[in-house]
Amino acid sequence: MTDRPPSPSLPTATPVIADTGSEDRVLATTAQLTDSIETALGCRLDEPELEDLLLELDRRDYVNWVTISRGGDHVWDLSESPDRIGEAIAAAAVDRIRSWLDADE
């Protein structure tokens, strides 16, 4: 298993965290996400570790890896990530509650 997803057929230049028009896509590089998290939460994440986490989330279909920027950064499509992650958390919570209820019977 490789550490990086396969390269897309046609690399494209990608804007900074941006809404890309009618598609309503939110695209960001790992560096941009690191900066955004630091601004929002006041803590700095290790960029390579965040990228490893994002690659794992991509493998599990929570985020979408789009391309590599001209600067060599991964570009992520986060448009549906909140919904996907929220659904996974809700499913895990329901499973946990069911197991508690089954244990009480």
C-alpha positions in Angstrom: 0.0 0.0 0.0 1.4 3.4 -0.9 1.4 6.5 1.3 -0.1 8.6 -1.4 -3.2 8.3 -3.5 -2.7 7.7 -7.2 -2.2 10.8 -9.3 -5.1 12.2 -11.2 -4.8 12.0 -15.0 -4.7 15.8 -15.5 -3.2 17.9 -12.7 -4.8 21.3 -12.4 -4.0 24.5 -10.6 -6.1 25.0 -7.5 -7.2 28.1 -5.6 -6.7 28.7 -1.9 -9.5 27.4 0.3 -12.3 28.4 -2.1 -15.8 27.9 -3.3 -15.4 27.0 -6.9 -18.6 28.4 -8.4 -21.7 26.5 -9.2 -20.3 23.2 -8.0 -20.0 24.6 -4.4 -16.8 22.8 -3.9 -14.5 23.7 -1.0 -10.9 23.0 -1.9 -7.8 23.4 0.3 -4.2 22.3 0.5 -2.9 20.6 3.7 -0.9 23.8 4.5 -4.1 25.9 4.2 -6.0 23.5 6.4 -3.1 23.7 9.0 -3.2 27.5 8.9 -7.0 27.6 9.1 -7.0 25.2 12.2 -4.3 27.4 13.8 -6.4 30.5 13.3 -9.6 28.9 14.5 -8.3 26.9 17.4 -5.1 28.7 18.4 -3.0 25.5 18.1 -0.6 24.5 15.4 -0.8 20.9 14.0 2.2 19.1 12.5 1.5 19.4 8.8 2.9 15.9 7.8 0.8 14.3 10.6 -2.3 16.2 9.4 -1.6 15.0 5.9 -1.3 11.4 7.1 -4.7 11.8 8.8 -6.3 13.3 5.7 -4.9 10.4 3.6 -6.5 7.9 5.9 -9.8 9.9 5.9 -9.6 9.8 2.1 -9.2 6.0 2.1 -12.4 5.8 4.2 -14.2 8.3 1.9 -14.6 11.1 4.5 -12.6 13.6 2.4 -11.7 13.6 -1.3 -8.1 14.0 -2.5 -8.3 16.0 -5.7 -4.8 16.6 -7.1 -1.3 17.8 -6.3 -0.8 21.5 -6.7 2.1 22.9 -8.7 3.9 23.5 -5.4 3.6 19.8 -4.6 0.8 20.1 -2.0 -2.1 17.7 -1.8 -5.4 19.5 -2.6 -8.5 18.2 -0.7 -12.2 18.6 -1.6 -13.9 19.1 1.7 -17.4 19.9 0.3 -19.2 16.9 1.6 -16.9 16.1 4.6 -19.1 17.5 7.3 -22.0 15.4 6.2 -20.0 12.3 5.8 -18.2 12.6 9.1 -21.5 13.6 10.9 -23.2 10.5 9.5 -20.4 8.3 10.6 -20.5 9.8 14.1 -24.3 9.4 14.3 -24.1 5.7 13.2 -21.4 5.0 15.8 -23.5 6.7 18.5 -26.6 4.7 17.6 -24.6 1.5 17.6 -23.1 2.3 21.0 -26.6 3.2 22.5 -28.0 -0.1 21.0 -25.2 -2.1 22.7 -25.9 -0.4 26.0 -29.6 -1.1 25.7 -28.9 -4.8 24.8 -26.6 -5.1 27.8 -29.3 -3.9 30.1 -31.8 -6.5 29.0 
